[in-house]
Amino acid sequence: MRIGIGGPLLPADRIQVRLAAGVATPAWLFPEDHVWLSALIGDFARLDGRPYREAAAFLQEPPRRPAPTGKRRMATWTLQSLCRRERPPLDAASLRGTLAVEAQRARDEGRFNRAEVLSAAAQRLRLPCEAVEAHMFADLPGERRLRTPDPLPDPQSLAAHTNLALAQGLLRLASEVTIEIHGNARAVVRQVRLRRLLCTVRREPEGVRLEVSGPFSLFRHTTMYGRALASILPLLPWCECFDLAAQCVLRGQSVTVHLRPGDPLPAGTQPKAYDSRLEERFARDFERANLNWDLVREPEPVETDGTLIFPDFAVVHRRDTSRRFLLEIVGFWTPGYLQGKLSRLREMPHTPLILCIDRALNCSSGELPSYARVVWFHGRIDPGAVLTAIESAPRKDASCVERVNLADLFLDWAGRKPASDPVHRRLAALEPGLHHRYERRAA
């Protein structure tokens, strides 16, 4: 079954963890749990179409297959959340009203008989007498029929759903969440912004760090916010590496929960490789148009003015990786958005950037920073125009790797030390290409 990013959250009284030294380890479901999960799924198959009260009473009975109590309660709740309660086929309230009228009439005439009242009501409603009696209270929660999903999940899928519900339920109890992501962070950041979470995004040496306020740090809308925060989880397995740490309030105490790639956290629907057809078409056209430059999707973010900008692409030369440009596509956006983006770009004048801007924005050249190379387009981006902008850029405009020559060190130190100083002999004895450690010593 498909793993989505939304849905009900596991209640706190169903959450199962192992507590040790202030750390809560989720009680995950593993392959060894599949035997009793299969028996539980079989029980639900027997309950299809029965009143909910009967199903609930049946599930309270001892299981036919031994199972960990806590885990079984989580799996049962998860399977129930996948089921639905069937709407009554008749208007039970109107049916009861008709019965009440017929019953009162029989009492007034001094001839009350239950079977006759049911028959009279059925005749007025043009229904079989059995249907009137069967659906008299069909609108009550306990009388509504339980309908299982078709098809029912297999044990592996049920375990995955339960593990996701457990992790999402823990996040609902969080006051603070920190996520370190290495690779493919853009989809997570996009989801954070889409759901309007209270979040700070910072760049780390090897990735991105998100600091998110949890539902327990708010005074209201905690359930809505908890669902929004939980929607991040199915996206994390698509990242190359992640480390989530959540400060949770569980059973009256503050605990730390860690989620890492080794945990059996199911992946949701794979994030789209491109945000739009425009980007996808450009990537395809660019790869066909040349053999010298590679297009890297979603490169590392660039920090500017306290925020992170996630470029759409990086353009890297195949034989000289020091020649590297960032490319941002500005498609169907408002002028206000473009103004904000350009103001942030002015804070990073040394970043080689290609801006592809839709002519529909009608943005004058005076609004663009002088260091920004612009490719105008309408409907479709010409890869030849992008290549022209890149090839015409001076080498100093491209990102490069700075190399310090050993001779530079020699000249620098020679100007500060007399010719008789032994440092000159030591420097002259060094071989180019070797790595050496230098320390500053007190005079």
N, C-alpha and C positions, 0 to 999 in steps of 0.2 A: 504494500500500500504506500501511497505517496506521503512523504513527510512534509508538512506545511510549516509556515512560520507563525501561524496563529493558533487559536483554539483555547479551550479552558485550561486553567492552571491547577496543578495538583494541590489540594488543600493541605494546610500545615499539619493537620492531625494524621495525614496519610504518609507524610514524608518520612523515609527511613534512612538514617545515617549511623555511622559509627563515630563516637566522640572520643577524642584522646588529646589531651594537652591543648585544648582550645581549638582543635582542628576537626572539622566534620567531614568525614569521607562518605560520599553517597553510596548507598547499598545498591550497586548496579545489578542488573540482570545479565547473566552470562549464558553461554550455550548449555551449561549443566542445568539450567532452569527450564530448558525447553520441554522436558518430559511432563512436568506438572502444568506448564503453560498450555500444552496440547490438550490435557484433560480439562482445563478451565475453558478453553475454546469450545470443546465438545459440550460442556454444560450449557454454554450460551446458545449453541445451536438448538438444544432442546427447549429453550425458553422463548424462542422466536414466536411471536403472536400471542403470548400469554399476558394477563394483566400484570402491571408492574409490581403490585404488592405481592403476587405469587412469586415473581422472579426474585424480588429482594429477600423474601423468606427462604427461598431455596438456596440462595447464595450464602446465607448465614449458617447453613448446615455444614458439618465437617466435610472437607473435600475428600473425594474418592482417591486422590493421589496425594501423599504427604507433600507439604510445601511449606517454606518459611512463611510464618504468619504475616509479617510486615510486608514482604515482597508480594505475597498473594493479594493483600489489600490494595497495594498500589496497582497491580496488574488488573484486578477486578474493576477498580475505579476507571482505569484507562480504557478498558473494553466497554464499560458502561457509557463513557463519554463518546465512544464511536457509534453507539446505538442511538436510536431515536424513539420517541413515544408517539405512536400513531394517533392522529386526530380522530375523534369519534365520527362515524359515518352519518350520525343523526344529530339533530339539535336536541341534546339531552335536556336542556332547561325547558324548552317548549313541550317536550314529551312529558316531563314531570308536571308542568302546568295543566296539560290536558287530563292527566291522571287525577290531579287534585280536584278538577272541576267535576269529573265523573264520580269520584269518591264522595264528594259533598252532596251531589245530586242523589246518589244511592242512600246516603244517610238520611237526607230529608224525606225520602219516600219510605224509610224504614225497611229497606231490603238490601243492606250492604252485604256484598259477597265479593271477595277479592278477585276470583276468576272472572266474574261478570264485569267488574270494573275494568280489568285489563282488556277484556274482549271489547267493551264499549269504546275504550280509548283507542284500541287498535283499529276499530272500524272507522272512527272519526279521522284518524291519521292515515288510513288506507295502508296499514302495515300488518305483517303477520303478528300474531299475539306473542310468539316467542321473541321476536325482535324487540318489541316494546319492553318486555321484562329483561332482556339481555343488555339493553343499552340505556336503562333507566338512569344509571349513574356513570355513564361512559366518559363524561367530561371531568370527573374527579381524577387528580394526579395518580392515585393508586390503582385506578381502574383502566387507565389508558394502556393500550397494548404495546408491548416492547417489540421493536423491530431491529433486528441485528443487521450489521452492514453486509452487503452482498457484493463480493464474497467476503467471508470472514477472514481476518488476518491469519497468517500462519504464525507459529511460535516465534520465529526470528523477527518478523515484522512487529508482533505485539511487544516483544522485549525492547525493540528499538523505540517504539512509541512510549513505552513506560519509562525508559531511561531519559528520553527527551522531556517528558512530563515532570520527572523528578528534578532534573537540572533547572527547568523553567520555574518549578515551584520554589526551589531554593532562591533563585534570583528575585522572586517576589518578596522574599523576606530580607533582602539586602538593604543596607544603608549606604554602602559605597562599593563600587565595582571598578576594578582596574584591569584592563586588557592590553597585553603586549602582543602585537601582531607582526610577524615577519613574512612578507610576501602576500599579494592579493588582498591588501587591506582596504582597497577602495570600496568593495561591495559592502563591507561592514560599516565604513564611515558613511556611505550613502544611506544605509538603513537607519543609522543613528540620526542623521539629519532629517530623513523623511518622517520618522516618528517623533521628531522634536524632543529628543531626550536632552537632559541637562548634562552636557558633556564637554570636556576639554580635550583637544587632540594635540599631542606633542610628538615631535620627531625624536626618535632614538637612533643610536649609531647604526643599528641593523634593522630598523623597522619603525613602527608607530606605536605610541602609547596612548590609550584612551582612558580617561578618568571620568566615570559616569556616576551621577548621583542615583542612589537606589530609592525604591518606593518608601522605605522606612525613614528617609530623610525629609519626606513631604508631609504636609498636614491634611491634604485632601487629594482626591483622584488617584489614590494609591493603587487601586485595582487596575484602572485604565493604564497607568504608568507602568505597572508591573507587567502587563501584557506587552506593552511596547518594548520594554527592556528584554523580555523573554524572546522576542522575535529575532534578536541578534544571534541566538545560539545555533540555529540550523545553518547559518552562514559560516561559522567559525571552522568547521572541518574542511572547507574549501580553501582556507589559508594554508600556506606552506608550514607555518608553525605559529602557535598561539599559547598564551598563558593567561588564564582568567583567575583573578583572586577577588572574592566577594566577602565582605564583612556582613554576616547575617545575624539576626536575632531569632534563635531557635530554642523553643521550650524554655524561655525566660533567660537565656544566657547568650552572650555574644561569642560567635564562633567564626572561624575563617574557612571558606570553601575554595578549593582549587579545582579548576577544570583544565586539562591539558590534552594534547593530541592522543595520548595512549588510552584515554577514557572511551568507553563505548557510546560515544555521542553520535547519533545518526546525522548524516548530512541532509540538508533540505534540497530543494530544487537548485541545480547548478546555476550560479549567477550568470547572467548574459555576458558573453565575451565583449560585447560592444553596447554602449548606451543607446545607440541609434543606428538606423540603416545607413545614415550618412557616414558615420565612422567606419562601419563594416565595409561599405563600398570603397571608401578611400584606402583602407588597408589593403584590400584586394587589388585595386588599381596600382597602388604604389609598389607592391611586391612584383607586379608584372612589368612595371615601367623601368626598373633598373636592377643591376646586379651588384652595385657598389655599396649601397646603404641598406641597413636593416631597420625595420620598424619594430620597436619594443612597446607592447601594450602595457599601459598603467605602470610607468616607472616609479622610482621612489619619489615621495612628495618633496616639495620645496618649501622651506619655511620662510615666511616674510611677514613682517609687521605683527608678530605674535600668533599668526595662523598658518595653516598648511594649505598649499595649493597642490592638487593632484592633477598633473598634466595628463592629457589624453595619450600622448605617445612620446617616446624618445627616438630620435633618429641617430643611429650610430654607424660610423664607417666600418666596413668589414675588415679592412686591413690596417686601420689606424683607429683604434677604439678611443684614442684621446680626442678625436673629432666627434663631438657629440652635441646635438641640439635637442631642445624640448619643443614639442609641438602641441598647441592648444587650439581646438576647434571651437569657435564662437558661432553657433548656429542661430537658431530662432530664439533670440533673447531680447529683452528690453534694453533700451539705451542705458537705463540706470544700472542694470547688471554689468554692462560693458564698462561703464565708468568706474564701478567698484573694482572690477578685475584689473583695469589699467592702473588704477591708483595703487593696488598692491604690487603690480609688476614694476612700478617705478622704484619700489624699495629693494629690488634686486637687479641693478643695472648690469652686473657681471654675469648674469645667467643668459646664455644664448637661447633665444626663444623665437619660434616661428608662430605667428598668430594667423590663423585662417578665419576670416571674418565674412559673414554673409553680407552681400551688398544691400540686402533688404533693410539692414540697420541704418544705412545712409550715414555712416560715421565719418566725419571729416578728418583729414590727415593731421590736423592740428591737435586733435585729441590724443594722438598716439605718441608714446615716448620714442625718442629718436633711436634708441637701441633696439626697438622691437621691429622685427622684419615681418611684413604683412603680406599675406596672399589673399586677395579678394576672390570670392566665388559666389556663384548663384546656382543653388540646387545641387551642384556636384563640384568637388574639389579636384582641380587638375594636378595630378602628381608631378607633371613636368614643371609647373610653376613653383611647386614646393622645392623641387630639386634645383631649379635655377636660383631660388632665394638662398639655398644652402651653399651651393657651389660658389656663388658670388660673394659670400661672406668672407671677410678677411680671416686668416687663421687665428688671429688673436681673439676673435669673437667666439670661437668654439671652445668648449671645455677642454682642457689639456692637463696632462700630468706634468707638474713641475719637477725637473731633475736638477739636483745640485751637484756640480762638478767638484771633484776633489781639489782641482786647482783653485776653485773659488775659495775653499776653506784655507788653502795655503796662502793666497793673497790677503785674505781678511786677517789672518793671524799674523802674517808677516808685517803688516802695518802697525801692529800693536806690540810686537816683541822685537827686541834687537836681533841683529843677524847672528850674534853669537849664541842665542838661546837654543838649547837642545831640541825644542819643539820642531824646529825646521828639519832637523835630521830625522826625527820620528815620522813626520809627515812625508818626507821624501821616500821613506822606506815602505810606506803603505802601497798596496797593490789596488789598482782601480777595480771596482766591481765587488769588493768585499764589504761586509757589514761590520761596523765598528761601533763601540759604545764610548761616548764621551761624557765626562763628568766635570762639573764645576767644583773646583777646590778653593778653599779659602787661602788668601795670600799669606 
